[in-house]
Structure formats: C-alpha cells, structure tokens
C-alpha cells in the first residue's frame, strides 16, 4: 500500500511540472484555447504550429507564430491564440494564427 501511495505522489508531482502556464492556472488535465493577440480585423486563413512536453524532461516542436503563418500560408496576421492540452504527464501547446 505504501508503494502505491508513493507512486501516486510521484506521478502528481511530475504532472505538476509538465503543466504549461495558463491563464486558468495549472491543472492535471486541461484543454483550453486562450487569446494572445487580437486586432480589429478578421482573417480567412488559419495556421497551427505545435510543441509537445513529456514529464518536463523532453520538449520538442516549433510553436512560433512564423511556423503557424507558414502552415496556414498567411502573410498578414489578424489574431493569435494559444491552445493548451495537458493530460497528466504529457502537454501539447499550439499557436493558432488567423489572417490573410
């Protein structure tokens, strides 16, 4: 029983390290889309660039605005959002760019 409790404590501590910063705060499991930058204009195209984090030990991916612009073939940016999906030990963070 003590081993199970110790393992559960380790999993919770590691999951807290994996949680990306969010306007809502840290959570073991979350799925949010947060505004980052908005202009008064609307866009017709969308591009997305993502990165992934495993246990705060290994992280990879290009989630830059430039990568999202390239993915959506966007020249003029009208808004930038951040999508955060955190599932206990793995976190995905994506930059979503809208524009023309």
Secondary structure, DSSP 8 states (H G I E B T S, - for coil): -HHHHHHHHHHHHHHHHH----TT---SEEEEEEEEEE-S---SEEEEEEEEEETTTEEEE---HHHHHHHHT-SSEEEEEEEEEEETTEEEEEEEEEE-
